[in-house]
Amino acid sequence: RKPLDPSDLAKDVRNPAQAAEVYAASLLAIDIDSEAERAYLRTLATALRLDPGVVSFLHRTTGAPTA
């Protein structure tokens, strides 16, 4: 199994609400305790074209540390 490519994941996302859901699911699925995980989230947010304010909101809402 190969690691998930954020760009591949993002290409299937159809709208901003779905993008936020995908990002939130990633926040809930991983423990953000390494630079690799923080880099993944930054790359995912960029690939999903998420507004930084939305990203911050999702981190606050899920209780996840900032990436």
C-alpha positions as CSV (number, residue, x, y, z in Angstrom):
1,R,0.0,0.0,0.0
2,K,1.3,3.4,-0.9
3,P,0.7,6.6,1.2
4,L,-2.4,8.6,0.3
5,D,-1.6,11.4,-2.2
6,P,-3.5,14.6,-1.2
7,S,-3.6,15.7,-4.8
8,D,-5.3,12.5,-5.9
9,L,-7.8,12.8,-3.1
10,A,-8.6,16.4,-3.9
11,K,-9.3,15.8,-7.6
12,D,-12.4,13.8,-6.6
13,V,-13.8,16.6,-4.4
14,R,-16.6,18.5,-6.1
15,N,-17.4,21.5,-3.9
16,P,-16.2,23.5,-0.9
17,A,-18.4,21.7,1.6
18,Q,-17.1,18.3,0.5
19,A,-13.5,19.7,0.7
20,A,-14.1,20.8,4.3
21,E,-15.5,17.3,5.1
22,V,-12.5,15.6,3.6
23,Y,-10.1,17.8,5.6
24,A,-12.1,17.3,8.8
25,A,-12.1,13.5,8.3
26,S,-8.3,13.6,7.9
27,L,-8.0,15.7,11.1
28,L,-10.1,13.1,13.0
29,A,-8.2,10.1,11.5
30,I,-4.7,11.0,12.4
31,D,-2.8,12.2,15.5
32,I,-0.9,15.3,14.5
33,D,2.3,14.6,16.3
34,S,4.9,14.6,13.5
35,E,6.1,17.0,10.9
36,A,5.1,14.5,8.2
37,E,1.5,14.7,9.4
38,R,1.6,18.5,9.6
39,A,3.0,18.6,6.1
40,Y,0.3,16.2,4.8
41,L,-2.4,18.5,6.2
42,R,-0.9,21.6,4.7
43,T,-0.6,19.9,1.3
44,L,-4.1,18.6,1.6
45,A,-5.5,22.0,2.5
46,T,-3.8,23.5,-0.5
47,A,-4.9,20.7,-2.8
48,L,-8.5,21.2,-1.6
49,R,-8.2,24.9,-2.1
50,L,-9.4,25.5,1.4
51,D,-9.4,29.0,2.8
52,P,-7.0,29.4,5.8
53,G,-10.0,30.6,7.9
54,V,-11.9,27.4,7.1
55,V,-8.8,25.4,8.0
56,S,-8.4,27.2,11.3
57,F,-12.1,26.7,12.1
58,L,-11.9,23.0,11.4
59,H,-8.9,22.6,13.7
60,R,-10.7,24.5,16.5
61,T,-13.9,22.5,15.9
62,T,-12.2,19.1,16.0
63,G,-9.8,20.1,18.8
64,A,-6.8,19.3,16.5
65,P,-3.6,21.2,16.9
66,T,-2.8,23.6,14.0
67,A,-0.7,22.1,11.2
